[in-house]
Amino acid sequence: MTARFRGLADTWRDVNGISDDEAAEMIRADGIDILVELAGHMAANRLLVLARRPAPIQVQLGYAGTTGMTAVDYRITDWHSDPPGTEQYYTERLIRLPHCAWPYQPSADSRAVGALPALAAGHVTFGNLNKAVKISDGAAAVSGRVLAGVPGSRLVLLSPADNRGLLEKMARHGIPPDRLELVPPRPRAEYLELFNRIDIALDPFPYTGDTTTCDGLWMGVPLVTLAGPSFVSRRGVCYLAGVGLSELAAQNDGEYVAKAIGLAGDLHHLAAIRASLRGLMSDSPITDGRGYTASLEAALGEISAAGR
């Protein structure tokens, strides 16, 4: 990817191994008008470069929350993930794209979408292939209520099989080991194939899925999500809106359980959703790279015109 990006850039600067002061001076010397930061508080970030204010306008794109820095002027987001009222969570001014803050590019090695697993298995399989750390006690409790409402159903989670802490957490919320399957992480193509064993995805909360959600939708697996108050709890809302399935976004725990049970109770409808989802994803703004680029260009134009 580095080689690809280098080939697309007019000028390429490598800031690995140089100090924050040196990087800031390099940016000033290049006369950058809008500096876009892509890592936020993730590992190995260079936020301290932005703290030195090397560009007149500084923007954050690609992190799931605020930088908390007054030196960062704007944050790129979208209307679904940051609806009006969420300004209180940010030091940055919000620039909302019309659809998705971040687009999704399907893997070149994506597998074909299989038939609805429940038709062959004789039971519904729910799944959550996010990192297990996202499964809060609240999410585990709701999952337990869903399984209790769908007799014979099972739940697939992405985790080493000997994760005793996770097994104990799920058991506390009414999911015994015989209704639970822990599958360890695996190469991406094999991970995508796991979705062909899942009928319905249960989005964790309060930190919802993101790429995992898109992977599941691409593989034909509909998602039930809980709409929360902030960006990290509304990514499922954004992606469901993109494929025209906003009705699967719940406003509270009870709705979440009812929607999941209702979806599991109509296999004909569930199979129709599965058969159409890849096409819906392909035609959606989620995977429209050109459309995303145009909206991002418009946003940067708006930022440039407004200044700091």
C-alpha positions as CSV (number, residue, x, y, z in Angstrom):
1,M,0.0,0.0,0.0
2,T,2.9,2.4,0.7
3,A,4.3,1.8,-2.8
4,R,0.8,2.4,-4.3
5,F,0.3,5.7,-2.3
6,R,3.8,6.9,-3.2
7,G,3.0,6.3,-6.9
8,L,-0.2,8.4,-6.6
9,A,1.3,11.4,-4.8
10,D,2.8,14.4,-6.5
11,T,5.4,14.6,-3.7
12,W,6.2,12.0,-1.1
13,R,7.8,12.7,2.3
14,D,8.9,10.0,4.7
15,V,8.7,11.2,8.3
16,N,9.7,7.9,9.9
17,G,12.7,8.4,12.1
18,I,12.6,12.2,12.3
19,S,11.5,14.3,15.2
20,D,8.2,16.1,15.5
21,D,9.9,19.4,15.2
22,E,11.7,18.2,12.0
23,A,8.4,16.9,10.6
24,A,6.6,20.2,11.3
25,E,9.4,22.2,9.6
26,M,9.2,19.9,6.6
27,I,5.4,20.6,6.3
28,R,5.9,24.3,6.7
29,A,8.6,24.3,4.0
30,D,6.3,22.5,1.6
31,G,3.6,25.2,2.1
32,I,0.8,22.7,3.0
33,D,-2.6,24.5,3.1
34,I,-4.7,21.7,4.6
35,L,-2.9,19.1,6.7
36,V,-5.0,15.9,7.1
37,E,-4.2,13.6,10.1
38,L,-5.2,9.9,9.7
39,A,-4.3,8.1,12.9
40,G,-5.8,10.0,15.9
41,H,-4.8,8.3,19.1
42,M,-3.9,5.0,17.5
43,A,-0.5,3.5,18.0
44,A,2.5,5.3,16.5
45,N,0.5,8.5,15.7
46,R,2.2,11.9,15.1
47,L,-0.4,14.1,16.8
48,L,2.4,16.1,18.4
49,V,3.4,17.3,14.9
50,L,-0.1,18.9,14.6
51,A,0.4,20.4,18.1
52,R,3.1,22.5,16.5
53,R,0.6,24.0,14.0
54,P,2.7,23.4,10.8
55,A,-0.3,24.1,8.5
56,P,-2.9,26.9,8.6
57,I,-5.8,24.4,8.5
58,Q,-5.6,21.0,10.2
59,V,-8.1,18.2,9.8
60,Q,-8.7,14.7,11.4
61,L,-10.0,11.9,9.2
62,G,-10.1,8.2,10.1
63,Y,-10.2,8.1,13.9
64,A,-13.4,7.2,15.8
65,G,-13.4,10.1,18.3
66,T,-12.0,13.5,19.1
67,T,-8.3,14.2,19.2
68,G,-9.1,16.6,22.1
69,M,-6.6,19.1,20.6
70,T,-7.5,22.7,19.9
71,A,-4.8,22.6,17.2
72,V,-7.0,20.3,15.1
73,D,-9.6,22.5,13.5
74,Y,-12.0,20.1,11.8
75,R,-13.1,16.5,11.9
76,I,-14.6,14.6,8.9
77,T,-17.6,12.6,9.8
78,D,-21.1,11.9,8.5
79,W,-24.7,12.6,9.4
80,H,-25.6,9.1,10.5
81,S,-22.6,8.6,12.8
82,D,-22.6,12.2,14.2
83,P,-26.2,13.6,14.1
84,P,-26.9,17.1,15.3
85,G,-26.2,17.3,19.0
86,T,-23.0,15.3,19.0
87,E,-20.8,18.4,18.7
88,Q,-20.5,18.2,22.5
89,Y,-18.1,15.3,22.2
90,Y,-15.5,17.1,20.1
91,T,-13.0,19.9,20.3
92,E,-12.9,19.9,16.5
93,R,-15.6,21.5,14.3
94,L,-17.6,18.7,12.5
95,I,-17.8,18.5,8.7
96,R,-20.4,15.9,7.9
97,L,-20.3,14.0,4.6
98,P,-23.7,13.1,3.2
99,H,-23.3,9.3,3.5
100,C,-20.3,7.5,5.1
101,A,-17.3,9.1,6.8
102,W,-15.2,6.2,5.7
103,P,-15.9,4.1,2.6
104,Y,-15.4,0.3,2.3
105,Q,-13.4,-1.6,-0.4
106,P,-14.3,-5.3,-0.6
107,S,-11.4,-7.7,-0.6
108,A,-10.3,-9.0,-3.9
109,D,-10.4,-12.5,-2.5
110,S,-14.0,-12.3,-1.2
111,R,-15.8,-15.6,-1.3
112,A,-19.2,-16.1,-2.9
113,V,-22.2,-15.6,-0.7
114,G,-23.6,-19.0,0.3
115,A,-27.2,-20.1,0.9
116,L,-28.8,-19.2,4.2
117,P,-27.1,-21.5,6.7
118,A,-30.3,-22.1,8.8
119,L,-31.9,-23.9,5.8
120,A,-29.3,-26.7,6.0
121,A,-28.5,-26.6,9.7
122,G,-32.0,-26.7,11.0
123,H,-31.3,-23.8,13.4
124,V,-30.5,-20.1,13.3
125,T,-26.9,-19.1,13.9
126,F,-26.1,-15.7,15.2
127,G,-22.6,-14.3,15.0
128,N,-20.3,-11.5,16.2
129,L,-16.9,-11.6,14.5
130,N,-15.6,-8.4,16.2
131,K,-12.8,-8.6,18.7
132,A,-14.1,-10.1,21.9
133,V,-13.1,-7.1,23.9
134,K,-16.1,-5.3,22.3
135,I,-18.6,-7.6,23.9
136,S,-19.7,-5.6,27.0
137,D,-21.8,-7.1,29.7
138,G,-24.8,-5.3,28.2
139,A,-24.1,-6.8,24.7
140,A,-23.7,-10.3,26.3
141,A,-27.0,-9.9,28.2
142,V,-28.9,-8.9,25.1
143,S,-27.3,-11.8,23.2
144,G,-28.5,-14.1,25.9
145,R,-32.1,-12.8,25.6
146,V,-32.0,-13.2,21.8
147,L,-30.8,-16.8,22.1
148,A,-33.5,-17.5,24.7
149,G,-36.1,-16.2,22.3
150,V,-34.9,-18.4,19.4
151,P,-35.0,-22.1,20.5
152,G,-32.1,-24.1,19.2
153,S,-30.1,-21.1,18.0
154,R,-26.4,-20.8,18.4
155,L,-23.9,-18.0,18.6
156,V,-20.5,-17.8,16.9
157,L,-17.8,-15.5,18.4
158,L,-14.3,-14.7,17.1
159,S,-12.0,-15.8,20.0
160,P,-9.6,-18.5,20.9
161,A,-11.5,-21.5,22.1
162,D,-9.8,-21.4,25.6
163,N,-11.0,-17.9,26.4
164,R,-12.4,-18.7,29.8
165,G,-13.2,-15.2,30.7
166,L,-15.5,-14.8,27.6
167,L,-17.1,-18.2,28.2
168,E,-17.8,-17.3,31.8
169,K,-19.2,-13.9,30.8
170,M,-21.6,-15.4,28.3
171,A,-22.6,-18.1,30.8
172,R,-23.5,-15.4,33.3
173,H,-25.9,-14.0,30.8
174,G,-27.7,-17.3,29.9
175,I,-25.6,-18.6,27.1
176,P,-24.2,-22.1,28.0
177,P,-21.1,-23.5,26.2
178,D,-23.2,-25.9,24.1
179,R,-24.9,-22.9,22.4
180,L,-21.7,-21.0,21.9
181,E,-18.9,-21.6,19.4
182,L,-15.6,-19.7,19.7
183,V,-13.6,-19.6,16.5
184,P,-10.0,-18.4,16.6
185,P,-8.7,-15.5,14.4
186,R,-7.6,-16.7,10.9
187,P,-6.3,-15.3,7.6
188,R,-8.7,-12.8,6.0
189,A,-10.1,-15.1,3.2
190,E,-10.9,-17.8,5.8
191,Y,-12.4,-15.2,8.2
192,L,-14.7,-14.0,5.4
193,E,-15.8,-17.6,4.8
194,L,-17.0,-17.8,8.4
195,F,-19.9,-15.5,7.4
196,N,-21.2,-18.3,5.3
197,R,-22.0,-20.1,8.6
198,I,-23.9,-17.1,10.1
199,D,-27.5,-16.1,9.5
200,I,-27.7,-12.9,11.5
201,A,-25.0,-10.7,13.0
202,L,-25.4,-9.2,16.5
203,D,-23.5,-5.9,16.7
204,P,-21.7,-5.3,19.9
205,F,-22.2,-2.1,21.9
206,P,-21.4,0.5,23.0
207,Y,-18.5,0.2,20.6
208,T,-20.0,-1.2,17.5
209,G,-18.4,-3.0,14.6
210,D,-17.0,-1.1,11.6
211,T,-15.0,-3.0,9.0
212,T,-16.4,-6.2,10.4
213,T,-19.9,-4.9,9.9
214,C,-19.1,-4.1,6.2
215,D,-17.5,-7.5,5.8
216,G,-20.6,-9.2,7.0
217,L,-23.0,-7.1,4.9
218,W,-20.8,-7.9,1.8
219,M,-21.0,-11.6,2.7
220,G,-24.8,-11.4,2.9
221,V,-25.3,-11.3,6.6
222,P,-27.8,-8.7,7.9
223,L,-27.0,-6.9,11.2
224,V,-29.0,-5.9,14.2
225,T,-27.4,-2.9,15.9
226,L,-28.2,-0.6,18.9
227,A,-28.1,3.1,18.0
228,G,-26.1,4.9,20.7
229,P,-25.3,8.6,21.3
230,S,-21.8,8.8,19.7
231,F,-19.8,8.0,16.6
232,V,-18.4,4.7,18.0
233,S,-21.9,3.5,18.8
234,R,-23.5,4.5,15.5
235,R,-21.4,2.9,12.8
236,G,-24.0,0.1,12.4
237,V,-26.7,2.8,11.9
238,C,-24.6,4.4,9.2
239,Y,-24.0,1.1,7.2
240,L,-27.6,-0.1,7.6
241,A,-28.8,3.2,6.2
242,G,-26.4,2.8,3.3
243,V,-28.0,-0.5,2.2
244,G,-31.6,0.5,3.0
245,L,-32.0,-1.6,6.1
246,S,-32.4,1.1,8.7
247,E,-35.3,-0.8,10.3
248,L,-32.6,-3.2,11.8
249,A,-31.2,-0.3,14.0
250,A,-32.8,-0.5,17.5
251,Q,-33.2,2.4,19.9
252,N,-33.1,0.3,23.1
253,D,-32.3,-3.2,24.4
254,G,-35.8,-4.4,24.0
255,E,-36.1,-3.3,20.4
256,Y,-32.7,-5.0,19.7
257,V,-34.0,-8.3,21.1
258,A,-37.3,-8.0,19.3
259,K,-35.7,-7.2,15.9
260,A,-33.2,-10.1,16.1
261,I,-35.9,-12.6,17.2
262,G,-38.3,-11.3,14.5
263,L,-35.6,-11.6,11.8
264,A,-34.8,-15.2,12.9
265,G,-38.5,-16.1,12.8
266,D,-38.9,-15.5,9.0
267,L,-36.3,-17.6,7.2
268,H,-37.9,-16.8,3.8
269,H,-37.4,-13.1,4.4
270,L,-33.9,-13.7,5.8
271,A,-32.9,-15.7,2.8
272,A,-34.1,-12.9,0.5
273,I,-32.0,-10.3,2.4
274,R,-29.0,-12.6,2.2
275,A,-29.4,-13.0,-1.6
276,S,-29.7,-9.3,-2.2
277,L,-27.1,-7.8,0.2
278,R,-24.0,-8.0,-1.9
279,G,-25.8,-6.2,-4.7
280,L,-27.1,-3.6,-2.3
281,M,-23.6,-3.1,-1.0
282,S,-22.2,-2.7,-4.5
283,D,-24.8,-0.1,-5.4
284,S,-24.5,1.8,-2.1
285,P,-22.5,4.9,-1.1
286,I,-20.6,2.6,1.2
287,T,-18.5,1.1,-1.6
288,D,-18.8,4.1,-4.0
289,G,-15.1,5.3,-3.9
290,R,-15.6,7.9,-6.6
291,G,-18.7,9.4,-4.9
292,Y,-16.9,9.4,-1.6
293,T,-13.9,11.2,-3.2
294,A,-16.2,13.8,-4.6
295,S,-17.9,14.4,-1.3
296,L,-14.5,14.6,0.5
297,E,-13.3,17.1,-2.1
298,A,-16.4,19.2,-1.5
299,A,-15.8,19.1,2.2
300,L,-12.2,20.2,1.9
301,G,-13.4,23.0,-0.4
302,E,-15.8,24.1,2.3
303,I,-13.1,23.9,4.9
304,S,-10.7,26.0,2.7
305,A,-13.3,28.6,2.2
306,A,-14.1,28.8,5.9
307,G,-10.5,28.8,7.1
308,R,-9.9,28.3,10.8
